[in-house]
Amino acid sequence: MVEKRANPRHRVLKAGTIEFGGGVIDCTVRNLSKAGAALDVTSPVGIPDKFTLVIPSDGQRFACHIIYRKEKRIGVAFD
């Protein structure tokens, strides 16, 4: 299978948080690229379309928006 993405994904397993309007939801970052990430969550219900993804172990913060929502995974693009 040929990779068609402009930015290759890198598989990772890192703890993260989804921060928005005073709320915080824990997540697991499953893959990461320069353009976005895939996040595992307990439930995508209540997560807004735009939020800040924080990866404490790397000291990184990304403003992002949701591209897709699946049962327990959301895909985001970085703004």
Buried (B, 14 or more C-beta within 10 A) or exposed (E): EEEEEEEEBEEBEBEBBBBBEEEEBEBBBBBBBEBBBBBBBEEBEEBEEEBBBBBEEEEEEBEBEBBEBEEEBBBBEBE
